[in-house]
């Protein structure tokens, strides 16, 4: 009998590779049939690990099978990937069990003729675990061997590795890739509609959950031990699960009680409710998104946090804003490549292509330009992304200013004094880097309307 977690991980991997679901949705769907929490955890660990280490796994599959990947059936590729991941990274599982399950998975997938190949590849990999044929860390400045090591051994797209290598150099790029390949801690934001961060820490401690303050964001809590999502905290709205870099981006509006704020791309609501918590009790935040499913996620977050000063409006803010009154601040958390979040969403690195960046940047610029019309004189316009790439960040900010003579750039620190100086670059933008700050790569720019 195939272990339930391996079967579920196979289903998730097939859905991701076929483009039917992104990784988080595929894992959630695969886990629904599982009852045991340990199986659910193992399913997520395998499915995420396969995406994290896919380039290295594929290199090894080609080596031990002596076949190009495109000469293997897609189902066999996924079986070999998840099995190779277990052999290399989950060594507490007996190799014989992994190989046997892989052979049975091939039969279940209707590929019995490939069972012998699967068996041979995995047994060869298991025997060679101590000296894997992966590109070694380069001892010289040879570009080809450097890129092979970074792209294959550390498992990232070659085009992206080249960009980072040229911008930041080898050591920083290597640290960045290792950051992306490490499991991310569970990070919470204390919900100030309910409690202060200290109060949340104390309440969680009573449920045997240990947390420590984040490094930069004032409301960030890093889970050190325990299971906060299965206790009272989530149900009672003590906190929101939110990455620390995302929490920093939510400080940029510098919102105060009494402000009118428009959040144009608000779902799932983490930044929305963080901004709203700093405006209470008499501020108003209008939160928008375009798709009904996104609005449902947003509605759930707003209700769970008790953000009574938030009003939801379904609207497409790539079009002119449908509001008669202007706002003190308009927040544009633009749809982007997501290349700054590869630690938490490793499937993104295999879905994105370099030639998509100009299109994404152009879309962001259009949205920012449309949103600018909703800013009142003297008000602020905030632009943020979770992208690592200047195409979607600094270049969009520069292009916007060249088209919007009524706006000027404002230092993020001036707009949001709570923002630590360490995360503000020389241009006054919010800029977090994995190799510098130990956070996902986020960007934020603030503009002020002077007339």
C-alpha positions as CSV (number, residue, x, y, z in Angstrom):
1,X,0.0,0.0,0.0
2,X,1.3,3.4,-1.0
3,X,1.8,5.8,2.0
4,X,-1.0,8.3,2.0
5,X,1.3,11.3,2.3
6,X,3.3,10.2,-0.8
7,X,0.2,9.7,-2.8
8,X,-1.2,13.1,-1.8
9,X,2.2,14.7,-2.6
10,X,2.2,13.1,-6.0
11,X,-1.3,14.5,-6.7
12,X,-0.2,17.9,-5.6
13,X,3.0,17.8,-7.8
14,X,1.0,16.7,-10.8
15,X,-1.4,19.6,-10.4
16,X,1.4,22.1,-10.0
17,X,3.4,20.9,-13.0
18,X,0.3,20.7,-15.2
19,X,-0.4,24.4,-14.3
20,X,-3.8,23.5,-12.9
21,X,-3.1,24.9,-9.4
22,X,-0.4,26.9,-7.7
23,X,1.5,25.1,-4.9
24,X,-0.4,26.4,-1.9
25,X,-3.8,25.5,-3.5
26,X,-2.5,22.1,-4.7
27,X,-1.2,21.2,-1.3
28,X,-4.5,22.3,0.3
29,X,-6.5,20.2,-2.2
30,X,-4.3,17.1,-1.7
31,X,-4.5,17.3,2.1
32,X,-8.3,17.3,2.2
33,X,-8.4,13.5,1.9
34,X,-6.0,13.0,4.8
35,X,-7.1,12.6,8.4
36,X,-3.8,12.2,10.2
37,X,-2.1,15.5,10.9
38,X,1.3,13.9,10.4
39,X,0.3,12.8,6.9
40,X,-0.8,16.4,6.2
41,X,2.5,17.8,7.4
42,X,4.5,15.2,5.4
43,X,2.5,15.9,2.2
44,X,3.3,19.6,2.5
45,X,6.9,19.0,3.2
46,X,7.4,16.7,0.2
47,X,5.4,18.9,-2.3
48,X,7.1,22.1,-1.2
49,X,10.5,20.4,-1.1
50,X,10.2,19.1,-4.6
51,X,9.5,22.7,-5.9
52,X,12.3,24.1,-3.8
53,X,15.0,21.6,-5.1
54,X,13.5,20.9,-8.5
55,X,16.5,21.8,-10.6
56,X,18.9,19.7,-8.5
57,X,16.5,16.8,-8.5
58,X,16.0,17.0,-12.3
59,X,19.8,17.0,-12.8
60,X,20.1,13.8,-10.8
61,X,17.2,12.1,-12.5
62,X,18.8,12.8,-15.9
63,X,22.1,11.5,-14.7
64,X,20.9,8.2,-13.2
65,X,18.3,7.5,-15.9
66,X,20.6,8.5,-18.7
67,X,17.6,10.1,-20.4
68,X,16.6,13.7,-21.0
69,X,13.6,14.8,-18.9
70,X,11.4,15.4,-21.9
71,X,11.9,11.7,-22.9
72,X,10.2,10.6,-19.7
73,X,6.4,10.5,-19.1
74,X,5.3,13.5,-16.9
75,X,3.9,11.2,-14.3
76,X,7.2,9.3,-14.0
77,X,9.1,12.6,-13.7
78,X,6.9,13.6,-10.7
79,X,7.3,10.2,-9.1
80,X,11.1,10.4,-9.4
81,X,11.2,14.0,-8.2
82,X,9.2,13.3,-5.0
83,X,11.0,10.1,-4.3
84,X,14.5,11.6,-4.9
85,X,13.6,14.4,-2.6
86,X,12.7,12.0,0.2
87,X,15.9,10.0,-0.3
88,X,18.1,13.1,-0.1
89,X,16.2,15.3,2.4
90,X,14.0,13.0,4.5
91,X,16.5,10.4,5.5
92,X,14.5,9.1,8.5
93,X,12.3,7.3,5.9
94,X,13.8,3.9,4.9
95,X,15.1,4.0,1.3
96,X,13.4,0.7,0.6
97,X,10.0,2.1,1.5
98,X,10.5,5.1,-0.7
99,X,11.6,3.0,-3.7
100,X,8.7,0.5,-3.2
101,X,6.1,3.3,-3.0
102,X,7.6,4.8,-6.2
103,X,7.3,1.6,-8.1
104,X,3.7,1.2,-6.9
105,X,2.9,4.8,-7.8
106,X,4.1,4.1,-11.4
107,X,1.6,1.3,-11.6
108,X,-1.2,3.4,-10.2
109,X,-0.4,6.1,-12.7
110,X,-0.8,3.5,-15.5
111,X,3.0,3.4,-16.2
112,X,3.8,-0.2,-15.2
113,X,6.3,-0.4,-18.0
114,X,8.4,2.3,-16.4
115,X,8.5,0.5,-13.0
116,X,11.9,-1.0,-13.7
117,X,13.4,2.4,-14.7
118,X,12.0,4.0,-11.5
119,X,13.5,1.2,-9.4
120,X,16.9,1.5,-11.1
121,X,17.1,5.3,-10.9
122,X,16.2,5.5,-7.2
123,X,18.4,2.6,-6.2
124,X,21.3,4.2,-8.0
125,X,20.6,7.6,-6.4
126,X,20.3,5.9,-3.0
127,X,23.7,4.2,-3.4
128,X,25.3,7.5,-4.6
129,X,24.0,9.8,-1.9
130,X,27.4,10.4,-0.4
131,X,28.9,11.8,-3.6
132,X,26.1,13.3,-5.7
133,X,27.1,14.4,-9.3
134,X,26.0,18.0,-8.7
135,X,28.1,21.0,-9.8
136,X,30.4,21.9,-6.9
137,X,30.9,25.3,-5.4
138,X,33.3,27.1,-7.8
139,X,36.9,27.7,-6.7
140,X,37.5,30.3,-9.5
141,X,35.6,33.1,-11.1
142,X,34.6,31.0,-14.2
143,X,31.1,32.2,-15.0
144,X,29.9,29.0,-16.5
145,X,30.7,26.8,-13.5
146,X,29.5,29.5,-11.2
147,X,26.1,29.6,-12.9
148,X,25.9,25.8,-13.0
149,X,26.4,25.7,-9.2
150,X,23.9,28.4,-8.4
151,X,21.2,27.3,-10.9
152,X,21.5,23.5,-10.5
153,X,23.0,22.7,-7.1
154,X,21.1,25.6,-5.4
155,X,18.1,25.1,-7.6
156,X,17.0,28.4,-9.2
157,X,16.2,29.5,-12.7
158,X,19.4,30.3,-14.6
159,X,18.0,33.6,-15.9
160,X,17.2,34.8,-12.4
161,X,20.5,33.7,-11.0
162,X,22.3,35.6,-13.7
163,X,20.4,38.8,-12.8
164,X,21.2,38.5,-9.1
165,X,24.9,37.5,-9.8
166,X,25.4,40.6,-12.0
167,X,23.7,42.9,-9.4
168,X,25.0,41.6,-6.1
169,X,27.9,39.3,-6.7
170,X,28.5,35.7,-5.9
171,X,28.5,35.7,-2.1
172,X,25.3,37.7,-1.8
173,X,23.6,35.6,-4.5
174,X,24.6,32.4,-2.8
175,X,23.2,33.6,0.6
176,X,20.0,34.6,-1.1
177,X,19.5,31.2,-2.8
178,X,20.3,29.4,0.5
179,X,17.7,31.7,2.2
180,X,15.1,30.7,-0.4
181,X,15.9,27.0,0.1
182,X,15.4,27.1,3.9
183,X,12.0,26.6,5.5
184,X,10.4,29.8,6.5
185,X,9.3,30.4,10.1
186,X,5.7,31.0,10.9
187,X,5.3,34.7,11.4
188,X,2.4,36.4,13.0
189,X,1.2,40.0,13.3
190,X,-0.4,41.0,16.5
191,X,-3.9,42.3,15.8
192,X,-4.0,45.7,17.5
193,X,-7.8,45.7,17.2
194,X,-7.7,43.1,19.9
195,X,-4.4,43.1,21.7
196,X,-0.9,44.6,21.9
197,X,2.1,42.4,20.8
198,X,3.0,41.9,24.5
199,X,-0.6,40.7,25.3
200,X,-0.5,38.3,22.4
201,X,2.8,36.9,23.5
202,X,1.4,36.3,27.0
203,X,-1.8,34.8,25.7
204,X,0.1,32.4,23.4
205,X,2.5,31.4,26.2
206,X,-0.5,30.2,28.2
207,X,-1.2,27.8,25.3
208,X,2.4,26.6,25.2
209,X,3.3,28.6,22.2
210,X,6.6,30.4,22.4
211,X,7.1,33.5,20.2
212,X,9.8,36.2,19.9
213,X,9.5,39.7,18.5
214,X,10.4,40.2,14.8
215,X,13.6,42.0,13.9
216,X,12.1,45.0,12.2
217,X,8.3,45.2,12.2
218,X,6.8,46.5,15.5
219,X,3.9,44.0,15.6
220,X,5.8,40.9,14.2
221,X,6.0,37.7,16.3
222,X,8.1,34.8,15.2
223,X,6.9,31.4,16.3
224,X,9.7,29.5,18.0
225,X,7.7,26.5,19.4
226,X,4.1,25.3,19.6
227,X,1.1,25.3,17.3
228,X,-0.6,28.7,17.4
229,X,-3.0,27.9,14.5
230,X,-4.7,25.1,16.4
231,X,-5.3,27.1,19.6
232,X,-7.6,30.0,20.6
233,X,-5.6,32.7,19.0
234,X,-6.6,32.4,15.4
235,X,-10.3,31.8,16.2
236,X,-10.4,34.9,18.4
237,X,-8.5,37.1,16.1
238,X,-5.4,37.7,18.4
239,X,-3.2,37.7,15.3
240,X,-2.9,37.5,11.6
241,X,-0.5,35.2,9.8
242,X,1.7,37.7,7.8
243,X,5.3,37.8,6.7
244,X,7.5,40.4,8.4
245,X,8.5,42.1,5.1
246,X,4.8,42.4,4.3
247,X,4.1,44.0,7.6
248,X,6.8,46.6,6.9
249,X,5.1,47.5,3.6
250,X,1.9,48.1,5.5
251,X,3.6,50.8,7.5
252,X,4.3,53.0,4.4
253,X,0.9,54.7,4.3
254,X,1.7,56.3,7.7
255,X,-2.1,56.3,8.3
256,X,-3.5,58.2,11.3
257,X,-6.9,58.3,13.0
258,X,-9.3,60.3,10.8
259,X,-7.6,59.5,7.5
260,X,-9.4,58.3,4.4
261,X,-7.4,55.5,2.8
262,X,-8.0,53.5,-0.4
263,X,-6.4,50.0,-0.7
264,X,-6.7,49.1,-4.3
265,X,-5.5,45.5,-4.3
266,X,-6.5,44.5,-0.8
267,X,-7.0,40.7,-0.8
268,X,-6.3,38.6,1.3
269,X,-6.3,41.5,3.8
270,X,-3.1,41.3,5.8
271,X,-1.9,44.7,4.9
272,X,-5.4,46.1,4.8
273,X,-6.1,45.3,8.4
274,X,-2.6,46.3,9.5
275,X,-3.2,49.8,8.0
276,X,-6.7,50.0,9.4
277,X,-5.5,49.1,12.9
278,X,-3.4,52.3,13.0
279,X,-6.4,54.5,11.9
280,X,-9.0,53.5,14.4
281,X,-11.4,54.5,15.7
282,X,-12.5,57.3,13.3
283,X,-10.6,56.6,10.1
284,X,-12.1,55.0,7.0
285,X,-10.3,52.4,4.8
286,X,-12.0,51.4,1.5
287,X,-10.6,48.0,0.5
288,X,-11.0,46.8,-3.1
289,X,-10.3,43.8,-5.2
290,X,-11.7,42.6,-8.5
291,X,-12.5,38.8,-8.3
292,X,-15.2,37.4,-6.1
293,X,-13.0,34.7,-4.6
294,X,-10.5,37.4,-3.6
295,X,-13.2,39.5,-2.1
296,X,-14.3,36.5,0.0
297,X,-10.8,36.1,1.4
298,X,-10.7,39.8,2.1
299,X,-14.1,39.7,3.8
300,X,-13.0,36.8,6.0
301,X,-9.8,38.6,7.2
302,X,-11.7,41.9,7.9
303,X,-14.3,40.1,10.0
304,X,-11.8,37.9,11.9
305,X,-9.8,40.9,13.0
306,X,-12.8,43.1,13.9
307,X,-11.7,45.9,11.6
308,X,-14.9,47.9,11.8
309,X,-13.4,50.9,10.0
310,X,-13.0,49.0,6.7
311,X,-15.5,49.1,3.9
312,X,-15.3,46.6,1.0
313,X,-15.9,47.5,-2.6
314,X,-15.5,45.1,-5.5
315,X,-13.8,47.2,-8.2
316,X,-11.2,46.9,-10.9
317,X,-8.6,49.5,-10.0
318,X,-6.8,49.0,-13.3
319,X,-9.6,51.3,-14.5
320,X,-10.4,54.8,-13.3
321,X,-11.3,54.7,-9.6
322,X,-15.1,54.7,-9.2
323,X,-15.2,57.2,-6.3
324,X,-16.5,60.8,-6.1
325,X,-14.3,61.8,-3.2
326,X,-10.5,61.6,-3.1
327,X,-8.4,60.0,-0.4
328,X,-5.7,61.1,2.0
329,X,-3.7,58.0,0.9
330,X,-4.0,55.5,-1.9
331,X,-2.2,52.2,-1.4
332,X,-1.3,50.2,-4.5
333,X,0.1,46.7,-3.6
334,X,0.4,45.8,-7.2
335,X,0.1,42.3,-8.7
336,X,3.7,41.4,-9.6
337,X,6.0,38.5,-10.4
338,X,6.3,37.5,-6.7
339,X,10.0,36.7,-7.2
340,X,10.7,38.2,-3.8
341,X,8.8,35.4,-2.0
342,X,10.5,32.3,-3.3
343,X,11.2,31.0,0.2
344,X,7.5,30.7,0.9
345,X,6.3,30.1,-2.7
346,X,9.1,28.1,-4.4
347,X,6.8,27.1,-7.4
348,X,6.9,30.7,-8.5
349,X,10.5,30.5,-9.7
350,X,9.6,27.8,-12.2
351,X,6.4,29.5,-13.4
352,X,7.9,32.9,-14.1
353,X,9.8,33.8,-17.2
354,X,12.1,36.8,-17.7
355,X,10.1,38.0,-20.7
356,X,7.1,38.5,-18.5
357,X,8.7,41.2,-16.5
358,X,8.0,44.1,-19.0
359,X,4.3,43.2,-19.2
360,X,4.0,43.0,-15.4
361,X,5.8,46.3,-15.0
362,X,3.5,48.0,-17.6
363,X,0.4,46.7,-15.8
364,X,1.7,48.0,-12.5
365,X,2.5,51.4,-14.1
366,X,-1.1,51.6,-15.5
367,X,-2.6,50.8,-12.2
368,X,-0.4,53.3,-10.3
369,X,-1.3,56.0,-12.8
370,X,-5.0,55.3,-12.5
371,X,-4.8,55.2,-8.7
372,X,-3.1,58.6,-8.6
373,X,-6.4,60.2,-9.7
374,X,-7.9,59.2,-6.4
375,X,-5.3,61.0,-4.3
376,X,-6.4,64.3,-2.7
377,X,-4.1,67.4,-3.0
378,X,-1.5,67.0,-0.2
379,X,-2.2,63.3,0.0
380,X,0.1,60.3,-0.5
381,X,0.3,57.5,-3.1
382,X,2.1,54.3,-2.0
383,X,3.4,51.6,-4.4
384,X,4.6,48.2,-3.1
385,X,5.5,44.9,-4.6
386,X,6.9,41.5,-3.4
387,X,9.3,41.4,-6.4
388,X,13.0,41.4,-6.3
389,X,13.4,42.9,-9.7
390,X,14.1,46.6,-10.6
391,X,11.9,46.3,-13.7
392,X,8.8,46.1,-11.4
393,X,10.2,48.4,-8.7
394,X,12.5,51.3,-9.2
395,X,11.8,51.6,-12.9
396,X,8.0,51.7,-12.4
397,X,8.5,54.4,-9.7
398,X,10.7,56.5,-12.0
399,X,8.4,56.1,-15.0
400,X,5.4,57.1,-12.9
401,X,7.1,60.3,-11.7
402,X,8.0,61.2,-15.3
403,X,4.3,61.0,-16.2
404,X,2.8,62.6,-13.1
405,X,4.1,66.1,-12.6
406,X,1.8,66.7,-9.6
407,X,3.7,64.0,-7.6
408,X,7.1,64.0,-6.0
409,X,9.0,61.2,-4.3
410,X,8.9,61.1,-0.5
411,X,11.3,59.2,1.8
412,X,9.7,56.1,3.2
413,X,11.1,57.1,6.6
414,X,9.4,60.5,6.4
415,X,6.1,58.9,5.5
416,X,6.4,56.2,8.1
417,X,8.7,57.1,11.1
418,X,8.2,53.6,12.6
419,X,10.0,52.1,9.6
420,X,13.6,51.1,10.7
421,X,16.3,53.0,8.8
422,X,18.0,49.7,7.9
423,X,15.3,48.8,5.5
424,X,15.3,52.1,3.6
425,X,17.7,52.4,0.7
426,X,19.6,55.5,-0.6
427,X,16.6,56.5,-2.8
428,X,14.3,56.6,0.2
429,X,12.5,53.4,-0.8
430,X,11.6,50.4,1.4
431,X,13.9,47.6,0.3
432,X,14.3,44.3,2.1
433,X,16.8,41.7,0.9
434,X,17.2,38.1,2.0
435,X,21.0,38.4,2.1
436,X,21.0,41.6,4.1
437,X,17.9,41.6,6.3
438,X,17.0,37.9,6.4
439,X,13.5,38.8,5.0
440,X,11.7,38.2,1.7
441,X,12.5,40.8,-1.0
442,X,9.9,43.6,-0.8
443,X,9.8,47.1,-2.3
444,X,7.9,50.2,-1.5
445,X,7.9,53.8,-2.8
446,X,5.9,56.8,-1.5
447,X,4.8,59.8,-3.5
448,X,3.1,63.0,-2.4
449,X,0.7,65.0,-4.4
450,X,1.5,68.7,-4.1
451,X,-1.5,70.1,-6.0
